[in-house]
């Protein structure tokens, strides 16, 4: 995958419909993660320059202990981080932050709001005799769209943190000489945001 192809991964137009369609939201996140983070080793291997020496057949007779991973050039790593990795992370952050704001705002277009209100009123009017039915006191109100969306966003943010930690560890292993790698991924992303205001 070339850097220009990977850098084109951008978020869909932000709208409440995108957020409330959790299938579409999760599909975007899955595709974006699969394009960059899930294939981070392959993306970094693509940055490696070909061998400058011819293949030596006698090298197969020696056993090498431990992983043999060539460090990548600072230019290639820096370009990948600045032009591919960080824009992808920022794109996903934009979508998650927007959907979190949708989840915390009121939803006047919730199609189930009237049904939920009537169910809540009916549950208050029920006569509960737990001696006859010990489970009659249980009532689980249906969650609103915004509550469901808030739970999805919480889960996706946890997944995002795990994936970014794993990706950043891999990048640090392969591109160890860059000063940006002295930071954790949150600090590196914040630094990138400050230098690349949209």
DOPALO-152465 format. One record per residue: residue number from 0; residue in three letters; x, y, z of N, C-alpha, C in turn. Coordinates in Angstrom, 1 decimal, decimal comma. Example, Ala and Ser with C-alpha at 12.3 -4.5 7.8 and 13.67 -1.06 7.14 Angstrom:
% DOPALO-152465
(0 "Ala" (13,2 -5,7 7,8) (12,3 -4,5 7,8) (13,2 -3,3 7,8))
(1 "Ser" (12,8 -2,2 7,1) (13,7 -1,1 7,1) (12,9 0,0 7,9))
***
This chain:
% DOPALO-152465
(0 "Unk" (0,9 -1,2 0,0) (0,0 0,0 0,0) (0,9 1,2 0,0))
(1 "Unk" (0,6 2,1 -0,9) (1,4 3,3 -0,9) (0,9 4,3 0,1))
(2 "Unk" (1,7 5,3 0,4) (1,3 6,3 1,4) (0,1 7,1 0,9))
(3 "Unk" (0,1 7,4 -0,4) (-1,0 8,2 -0,9) (-2,3 7,5 -0,8))
(4 "Unk" (-2,3 6,2 -1,0) (-3,5 5,4 -0,9) (-4,0 5,4 0,6))
(5 "Unk" (-3,1 5,2 1,5) (-3,5 5,1 2,9) (-3,9 6,4 3,4))
(6 "Unk" (-3,3 7,5 3,0) (-3,7 8,8 3,5) (-5,1 9,2 3,1))
(7 "Unk" (-5,6 8,6 2,0) (-7,0 8,9 1,6) (-8,1 8,4 2,4))
(8 "Unk" (-7,8 7,5 3,4) (-8,8 7,0 4,3) (-9,2 8,2 5,2))
(9 "Unk" (-10,4 8,6 4,9) (-11,0 9,8 5,6) (-12,4 9,4 6,2))
(10 "Unk" (-12,9 10,1 7,1) (-14,1 9,8 7,7) (-15,3 10,2 6,8))
(11 "Unk" (-16,4 9,5 6,9) (-17,6 9,9 6,1) (-18,1 11,2 6,6))
(12 "Unk" (-19,1 11,8 5,9) (-19,6 13,1 6,4) (-20,3 12,9 7,8))
(13 "Unk" (-20,0 13,8 8,7) (-20,5 13,7 10,1) (-21,9 14,1 10,1))
(14 "Unk" (-22,7 13,2 10,6) (-24,2 13,5 10,8) (-24,7 12,6 11,9))
(15 "Unk" (-25,8 13,0 12,6) (-26,4 12,1 13,6) (-26,8 10,7 13,0))
(16 "Unk" (-27,1 10,7 11,7) (-27,5 9,4 11,1) (-26,3 8,5 11,1))
(17 "Unk" (-25,1 9,0 10,8) (-23,9 8,1 10,9) (-23,8 7,5 12,2))
(18 "Unk" (-24,0 8,3 13,3) (-23,8 7,8 14,6) (-24,9 6,8 15,1))
(19 "Unk" (-26,1 7,2 14,8) (-27,2 6,3 15,2) (-27,3 5,0 14,4))
(20 "Unk" (-26,6 5,0 13,2) (-26,5 3,8 12,4) (-25,2 3,1 12,9))
(21 "Unk" (-25,3 2,4 14,0) (-24,1 1,9 14,7) (-23,4 0,9 13,7))
(22 "Unk" (-24,1 0,2 12,9) (-23,5 -0,7 11,9) (-22,6 0,0 11,0))
(23 "Unk" (-23,0 1,2 10,5) (-22,2 2,0 9,6) (-21,0 2,6 10,4))
(24 "Unk" (-21,2 3,0 11,6) (-20,2 3,6 12,4) (-19,1 2,5 12,7))
(25 "Unk" (-19,5 1,3 13,1) (-18,5 0,3 13,3) (-17,8 -0,2 12,1))
(26 "Unk" (-18,5 -0,2 10,9) (-17,9 -0,5 9,7) (-16,8 0,4 9,3))
(27 "Unk" (-17,1 1,7 9,5) (-16,0 2,7 9,2) (-14,8 2,5 10,1))
(28 "Unk" (-15,0 2,3 11,4) (-13,9 2,1 12,3) (-13,1 0,8 12,0))
(29 "Unk" (-13,9 -0,3 11,6) (-13,2 -1,5 11,3) (-12,4 -1,4 10,0))
(30 "Unk" (-12,9 -0,7 9,0) (-12,1 -0,6 7,7) (-10,9 0,3 8,0))
(31 "Unk" (-11,1 1,4 8,7) (-9,9 2,3 9,0) (-8,9 1,6 9,8))
(32 "Unk" (-9,3 0,8 10,8) (-8,3 0,1 11,6) (-7,6 -1,0 10,8))
(33 "Unk" (-8,4 -1,7 9,9) (-7,9 -2,8 9,1) (-6,9 -2,2 8,1))
(34 "Unk" (-7,1 -1,0 7,6) (-6,2 -0,5 6,6) (-4,9 -0,1 7,2))
(35 "Unk" (-4,8 0,5 8,4) (-3,6 1,0 8,9) (-3,1 0,2 10,1))
(36 "Unk" (-3,9 0,1 11,2) (-3,4 -0,5 12,4) (-3,2 -2,0 12,4))
(37 "Unk" (-4,2 -2,7 11,8) (-4,2 -4,2 11,8) (-3,1 -4,7 10,9))
(38 "Unk" (-2,6 -3,9 9,9) (-1,6 -4,3 9,0) (-0,3 -3,4 9,2))
(39 "Unk" (-0,1 -3,0 10,4) (1,0 -2,1 10,7) (2,4 -2,7 10,3))
(40 "Unk" (2,6 -4,0 10,6) (3,8 -4,6 10,3) (4,1 -4,6 8,8))
(41 "Unk" (3,0 -5,0 8,0) (3,1 -5,0 6,5) (3,4 -3,6 6,0))
(42 "Unk" (2,7 -2,6 6,6) (2,9 -1,2 6,2) (4,3 -0,7 6,4))
(43 "Unk" (4,8 -1,1 7,6) (6,2 -0,7 7,9) (7,2 -1,5 7,0))
(44 "Unk" (6,9 -2,8 6,8) (7,8 -3,5 5,9) (7,9 -2,9 4,5))
(45 "Unk" (6,8 -2,3 4,0) (6,8 -1,7 2,7) (7,7 -0,5 2,7))
(46 "Unk" (8,0 0,1 3,8) (8,9 1,3 3,9) (10,3 0,9 3,8))
(47 "Unk" (10,7 -0,4 4,0) (12,0 -0,8 4,0) (12,6 -0,8 2,6))
(48 "Unk" (13,8 -0,3 2,5) (14,5 -0,3 1,2) (15,0 -1,7 0,9))
(49 "Unk" (15,1 -2,1 -0,4) (15,6 -3,4 -0,8) (17,0 -3,6 -0,4))
(50 "Unk" (17,4 -4,8 -0,3) (18,8 -5,1 0,1) (19,8 -4,5 -1,0))
(51 "Unk" (20,9 -4,0 -0,5) (21,9 -3,4 -1,4) (22,9 -4,5 -1,9))
(52 "Unk" (22,9 -5,6 -1,2) (23,8 -6,7 -1,6) (23,0 -7,8 -2,2))
(53 "Unk" (23,7 -8,6 -3,0) (23,0 -9,8 -3,5) (22,8 -10,8 -2,4))
(54 "Unk" (21,9 -11,7 -2,7) (21,6 -12,8 -1,7) (22,8 -13,7 -1,6))
(55 "Unk" (23,1 -14,0 -0,4) (24,2 -14,9 -0,1) (23,7 -16,3 0,3))
(56 "Unk" (23,8 -17,3 -0,5) (23,2 -18,6 -0,2) (23,8 -19,2 1,1))
(57 "Unk" (25,0 -18,9 1,4) (25,6 -19,4 2,6) (25,0 -18,9 3,9))
(58 "Unk" (24,2 -17,8 3,8) (23,5 -17,3 5,0) (22,5 -18,2 5,5))
(59 "Unk" (22,0 -19,1 4,7) (21,0 -20,1 5,2) (21,6 -21,2 6,0))
(60 "Unk" (22,9 -21,4 6,0) (23,5 -22,4 6,7) (23,8 -22,0 8,2))
(61 "Unk" (23,7 -20,7 8,4) (23,9 -20,2 9,8) (22,5 -19,9 10,4))
(62 "Unk" (22,5 -20,2 11,7) (21,2 -20,0 12,4) (21,4 -18,6 13,1))
(63 "Unk" (20,3 -17,8 13,0) (20,3 -16,5 13,6) (19,4 -16,6 14,8))
(64 "Unk" (19,9 -16,1 15,9) (19,1 -16,1 17,2) (18,4 -14,8 17,4))
(65 "Unk" (17,1 -14,9 17,7) (16,4 -13,7 18,0) (15,8 -13,1 16,7))
(66 "Unk" (14,9 -12,1 16,9) (14,3 -11,5 15,7) (15,3 -10,6 15,0))
(67 "Unk" (15,3 -10,7 13,6) (16,1 -9,9 12,8) (15,2 -8,9 12,2))
(68 "Unk" (15,2 -7,7 12,7) (14,4 -6,6 12,2) (15,2 -5,4 11,9))
(69 "Unk" (15,3 -5,0 10,7) (16,1 -3,9 10,3) (15,3 -2,6 10,7))
(70 "Unk" (16,1 -1,7 11,3) (15,5 -0,4 11,6) (15,2 0,3 10,3))
(71 "Unk" (14,1 1,0 10,3) (13,8 1,8 9,1) (14,4 3,2 9,1))
(72 "Unk" (14,5 3,8 8,0) (15,1 5,1 7,9) (14,1 6,1 8,6))
(73 "Unk" (14,8 7,1 9,2) (14,0 8,2 9,9) (13,0 8,9 8,9))
(74 "Unk" (13,5 9,1 7,7) (12,6 9,8 6,7) (11,3 9,0 6,4))
(75 "Unk" (11,5 7,7 6,2) (10,4 6,8 5,9) (9,5 6,7 7,0))
(76 "Unk" (10,0 6,5 8,2) (9,2 6,4 9,4) (8,4 7,7 9,7))
(77 "Unk" (9,2 8,8 9,7) (8,6 10,1 9,9) (7,5 10,4 9,0))
(78 "Unk" (7,7 10,1 7,7) (6,7 10,3 6,7) (5,4 9,4 6,9))
(79 "Unk" (5,7 8,2 7,3) (4,5 7,3 7,5) (3,7 7,8 8,7))
(80 "Unk" (4,4 8,1 9,8) (3,7 8,6 11,0) (2,9 9,9 10,7))
(81 "Unk" (3,6 10,8 10,1) (3,0 12,2 9,8) (1,9 12,1 8,8))
(82 "Unk" (2,1 11,3 7,7) (1,1 11,4 6,6) (0,1 10,3 6,5))
(83 "Unk" (0,3 9,2 7,3) (-0,6 8,0 7,2) (-1,2 7,7 8,6))
(84 "Unk" (-0,3 7,4 9,5) (-0,8 6,9 10,8) (-1,6 8,0 11,6))
(85 "Unk" (-1,0 9,2 11,8) (-1,7 10,2 12,6) (-3,0 10,7 11,9))
(86 "Unk" (-3,0 10,9 10,6) (-4,3 11,3 9,9) (-5,4 10,3 10,1))
(87 "Unk" (-5,0 9,0 10,1) (-6,0 7,9 10,3) (-6,5 8,0 11,7))
(88 "Unk" (-5,6 8,1 12,7) (-6,1 8,2 14,0) (-6,9 9,4 14,3))
(89 "Unk" (-6,6 10,5 13,7) (-7,3 11,8 13,9) (-8,7 11,6 13,2))
(90 "Unk" (-8,8 11,0 12,1) (-10,1 10,8 11,4) (-11,0 10,0 12,3))
(91 "Unk" (-10,5 8,9 12,9) (-11,3 8,1 13,8) (-11,7 8,9 15,1))
(92 "Unk" (-10,8 9,6 15,6) (-11,1 10,5 16,8) (-12,1 11,5 16,4))
(93 "Unk" (-12,1 12,1 15,3) (-13,1 13,1 14,9) (-14,5 12,4 14,9))
(94 "Unk" (-14,6 11,2 14,3) (-15,9 10,5 14,3) (-16,4 10,2 15,7))
(95 "Unk" (-15,5 9,6 16,5) (-15,8 9,2 17,9) (-16,2 10,4 18,7))
(96 "Unk" (-15,5 11,5 18,6) (-15,8 12,7 19,3) (-17,2 13,3 18,9))
(97 "Unk" (-17,4 13,3 17,6) (-18,7 13,9 17,1) (-19,8 13,0 17,6))
(98 "Unk" (-19,7 11,7 17,5) (-20,8 10,8 17,9) (-21,0 10,8 19,4))
(99 "Unk" (-19,9 11,1 20,2) (-20,0 11,3 21,6) (-20,8 12,5 22,0))
(100 "Unk" (-20,7 13,6 21,2) (-21,5 14,8 21,4) (-22,9 14,5 21,0))
(101 "Unk" (-23,1 13,7 20,0) (-24,5 13,4 19,6) (-25,2 12,6 20,7))
(102 "Unk" (-24,4 11,7 21,3) (-24,9 10,8 22,4) (-25,3 11,6 23,6))
(103 "Unk" (-24,6 12,7 23,9) (-24,9 13,4 25,1) (-25,9 14,5 24,9))
(104 "Unk" (-26,3 14,8 23,6) (-27,4 15,8 23,4) (-28,7 15,1 23,4))
(105 "Unk" (-29,7 16,0 23,5) (-31,1 15,4 23,4) (-31,4 15,0 22,0))
(106 "Unk" (-32,3 14,0 21,9) (-32,7 13,4 20,6) (-34,2 13,6 20,4))
(107 "Unk" (-34,6 14,7 19,8) (-36,0 15,0 19,6) (-36,6 14,0 18,5))
(108 "Unk" (-35,8 13,4 17,7) (-36,3 12,6 16,6) (-36,3 11,1 17,0))
(109 "Unk" (-36,1 10,7 18,2) (-36,1 9,3 18,6) (-37,5 8,7 18,4))
(110 "Unk" (-37,5 7,7 17,5) (-38,8 7,1 17,1) (-39,5 6,3 18,2))
(111 "Unk" (-38,7 5,9 19,2) (-39,2 5,1 20,3) (-39,5 5,9 21,6))
(112 "Unk" (-39,4 7,2 21,5) (-39,5 8,0 22,8) (-40,9 7,9 23,4))
(113 "Unk" (-42,0 8,0 22,5) (-43,3 7,9 23,0) (-43,6 6,6 23,6))
(114 "Unk" (-43,2 5,5 23,0) (-43,4 4,2 23,5) (-42,7 4,0 24,8))
(115 "Unk" (-41,5 4,5 24,9) (-40,7 4,4 26,2) (-41,4 5,1 27,3))
(116 "Unk" (-42,0 6,3 27,0) (-42,7 7,1 28,0) (-43,9 6,4 28,5))
(117 "Unk" (-44,7 5,8 27,6) (-45,9 5,0 28,0) (-45,5 3,8 28,8))
(118 "Unk" (-44,4 3,1 28,4) (-44,0 1,9 29,2) (-43,6 2,3 30,6))
(119 "Unk" (-42,9 3,5 30,7) (-42,5 3,9 32,1) (-43,7 4,3 32,9))
(120 "Unk" (-44,7 4,9 32,3) (-45,9 5,2 33,1) (-46,6 4,0 33,5))
(121 "Unk" (-46,7 3,0 32,6) (-47,4 1,8 32,9) (-46,7 1,0 34,0))
(122 "Unk" (-45,4 1,1 34,0) (-44,6 0,4 35,1) (-44,9 1,0 36,5))
(123 "Unk" (-45,1 2,3 36,5) (-45,3 3,0 37,7) (-46,7 2,7 38,3))
(124 "Unk" (-47,6 2,4 37,4) (-49,0 2,1 37,8) (-49,2 0,6 38,2))
(125 "Unk" (-48,2 -0,2 37,9) (-48,4 -1,6 38,2) (-48,4 -1,9 39,7))
(126 "Unk" (-49,2 -2,8 40,1) (-49,3 -3,2 41,5) (-48,3 -4,4 41,7))
(127 "Unk" (-47,4 -4,2 42,6) (-46,4 -5,2 42,8) (-46,6 -5,9 44,1))
(128 "Unk" (-46,8 -7,2 44,0) (-46,9 -8,1 45,2) (-45,8 -9,1 45,0))
(129 "Unk" (-44,7 -8,9 45,7) (-43,5 -9,8 45,5) (-43,8 -11,1 46,3))
(130 "Unk" (-44,8 -11,2 47,1) (-45,1 -12,5 47,8) (-45,7 -13,5 46,7))
(131 "Unk" (-46,5 -12,9 45,8) (-47,1 -13,8 44,8) (-46,1 -14,0 43,6))
(132 "Unk" (-45,4 -13,0 43,2) (-44,4 -13,1 42,1) (-43,2 -12,4 42,5))
(133 "Unk" (-42,1 -13,1 42,9) (-40,9 -12,4 43,4) (-40,2 -11,6 42,2))
(134 "Unk" (-40,6 -11,8 41,0) (-40,0 -11,1 39,9) (-40,8 -10,0 39,4))
(135 "Unk" (-41,9 -9,7 40,0) (-42,8 -8,7 39,5) (-42,3 -7,3 39,7))
(136 "Unk" (-41,4 -7,1 40,7) (-40,8 -5,8 40,9) (-39,7 -5,4 39,9))
(137 "Unk" (-39,3 -6,4 39,1) (-38,3 -6,1 38,1) (-38,8 -5,4 36,9))
(138 "Unk" (-38,2 -4,3 36,6) (-38,6 -3,5 35,4) (-37,3 -3,0 34,8))
(139 "Unk" (-37,1 -3,3 33,5) (-35,9 -2,9 32,8) (-36,4 -2,0 31,7))
(140 "Unk" (-36,3 -0,7 31,9) (-36,8 0,2 30,8) (-35,9 0,1 29,6))
(141 "Unk" (-36,5 0,3 28,4) (-35,7 0,2 27,2) (-34,8 1,5 27,1))
(142 "Unk" (-33,6 1,2 26,6) (-32,7 2,4 26,5) (-33,0 3,2 25,3))
(143 "Unk" (-32,7 4,5 25,4) (-32,9 5,4 24,3) (-31,8 5,2 23,3))
(144 "Unk" (-32,0 5,8 22,1) (-30,9 5,7 21,1) (-29,6 6,4 21,6))
(145 "Unk" (-29,8 7,5 22,3) (-28,6 8,1 22,7) (-27,8 7,3 23,8))
(146 "Unk" (-28,5 6,6 24,7) (-27,9 5,7 25,6) (-27,2 4,6 25,0))
(147 "Unk" (-27,8 4,0 24,0) (-27,2 2,9 23,2) (-25,9 3,4 22,5))
(148 "Unk" (-26,0 4,6 21,9) (-24,9 5,2 21,2) (-23,8 5,5 22,2))
(149 "Unk" (-24,1 6,0 23,3) (-23,0 6,3 24,3) (-22,3 5,0 24,7))
(150 "Unk" (-23,0 3,9 24,9) (-22,3 2,7 25,2) (-21,4 2,2 24,1))
(151 "Unk" (-21,9 2,3 22,8) (-21,1 1,9 21,7) (-19,8 2,8 21,6))
(152 "Unk" (-20,0 4,1 21,9) (-18,8 5,0 21,8) (-17,8 4,6 22,9))
(153 "Unk" (-18,3 4,3 24,1) (-17,4 3,9 25,2) (-16,6 2,7 24,8))
(154 "Unk" (-17,3 1,7 24,3) (-16,7 0,4 23,8) (-15,6 0,7 22,7))
(155 "Unk" (-16,0 1,5 21,7) (-15,1 1,7 20,6) (-13,9 2,5 21,1))
(156 "Unk" (-14,1 3,4 22,0) (-12,9 4,2 22,5) (-11,9 3,2 23,3))
(157 "Unk" (-12,5 2,3 24,0) (-11,6 1,3 24,7) (-10,8 0,5 23,6))
(158 "Unk" (-11,5 0,0 22,6) (-10,9 -0,7 21,5) (-9,8 0,1 20,8))
(159 "Unk" (-10,2 1,4 20,6) (-9,2 2,3 19,9) (-8,0 2,5 20,8))
(160 "Unk" (-8,1 2,6 22,1) (-6,9 2,7 22,9) (-6,0 1,5 22,9))
(161 "Unk" (-6,6 0,3 22,9) (-5,9 -0,9 22,8) (-5,1 -1,0 21,5))
(162 "Unk" (-5,8 -0,7 20,4) (-5,2 -0,8 19,1) (-4,1 0,2 18,9))
(163 "Unk" (-4,3 1,4 19,4) (-3,3 2,4 19,3) (-2,0 2,1 20,1))
(164 "Unk" (-2,3 1,5 21,3) (-1,1 1,1 22,1) (-0,3 0,0 21,4))
(165 "Unk" (-1,0 -1,0 20,8) (-0,3 -2,0 20,1) (0,4 -1,5 18,8))
(166 "Unk" (-0,2 -0,6 18,1) (0,4 0,0 16,9) (1,6 0,8 17,3))
(167 "Unk" (1,5 1,6 18,3) (2,6 2,5 18,7) (3,8 1,7 19,2))
(168 "Unk" (3,5 0,6 19,9) (4,7 -0,3 20,3) (5,4 -0,9 19,1))
(169 "Unk" (4,6 -1,3 18,1) (5,2 -1,8 16,8) (6,0 -0,7 16,1))
(170 "Unk" (5,5 0,5 16,0) (6,2 1,6 15,4) (7,5 1,9 16,1))
(171 "Unk" (7,4 1,9 17,4) (8,6 2,2 18,2) (9,7 1,1 18,0))
(172 "Unk" (9,3 -0,1 17,9) (10,3 -1,2 17,7) (11,0 -1,0 16,4))
(173 "Unk" (10,2 -0,6 15,3) (10,8 -0,6 14,0) (11,4 0,8 13,7))
(174 "Unk" (11,0 1,8 14,3) (11,5 3,2 14,0) (12,1 3,8 15,3))
(175 "Unk" (13,0 3,2 15,9) (13,4 3,6 17,2) (14,2 4,9 17,4))
(176 "Unk" (14,6 5,5 16,3) (15,5 6,7 16,4) (14,7 8,0 16,3))
(177 "Unk" (13,5 8,0 16,1) (12,7 9,3 16,0) (12,4 9,8 17,4))
(178 "Unk" (12,5 11,2 17,5) (12,3 11,8 18,8) (10,8 11,7 19,2))
(179 "Unk" (9,9 11,7 18,2) (8,5 11,6 18,5) (8,2 10,3 19,2))
(180 "Unk" (9,0 9,3 19,0) (8,7 8,0 19,6) (9,1 7,9 21,1))
(181 "Unk" (9,7 9,0 21,6) (10,0 9,1 23,0) (8,7 9,3 23,8))
(182 "Unk" (7,7 9,8 23,2) (6,4 10,1 23,8) (5,5 8,8 23,7))
(183 "Unk" (4,4 8,8 24,5) (3,4 7,8 24,3) (2,5 8,3 23,1))
(184 "Unk" (1,6 7,4 22,7) (0,9 7,7 21,5) (-0,1 8,9 21,7))
(185 "Unk" (-0,6 9,1 22,9) (-1,5 10,2 23,1) (-0,8 11,5 22,9))
(186 "Unk" (0,4 11,6 23,5) (1,2 12,8 23,4) (1,7 13,1 22,0))
(187 "Unk" (2,0 12,0 21,3) (2,5 12,1 19,9) (1,3 12,6 19,0))
(188 "Unk" (0,1 12,1 19,3) (-1,1 12,6 18,5) (-1,4 14,0 18,8))
(189 "Unk" (-1,3 14,4 20,1) (-1,5 15,8 20,5) (-0,5 16,7 19,8))
(190 "Unk" (0,7 16,3 19,8) (1,8 17,1 19,1) (1,5 17,2 17,6))
(191 "Unk" (1,1 16,1 17,0) (0,7 16,2 15,6) (-0,5 17,1 15,3))
(192 "Unk" (-1,5 17,0 16,2) (-2,7 17,9 16,1) (-2,3 19,4 16,1))
(193 "Unk" (-1,4 19,7 17,1) (-1,0 21,1 17,2) (-0,3 21,6 15,9))
(194 "Unk" (0,5 20,7 15,3) (1,3 21,1 14,2) (0,5 21,0 12,9))
(195 "Unk" (-0,6 20,3 12,9) (-1,4 20,1 11,7) (-2,9 20,6 11,9))
(196 "Unk" (-3,1 21,8 12,3) (-4,5 22,2 12,6) (-5,2 22,2 11,3))
(197 "Unk" (-6,4 21,7 11,4) (-7,2 21,5 10,2) (-8,0 22,8 9,8))
***
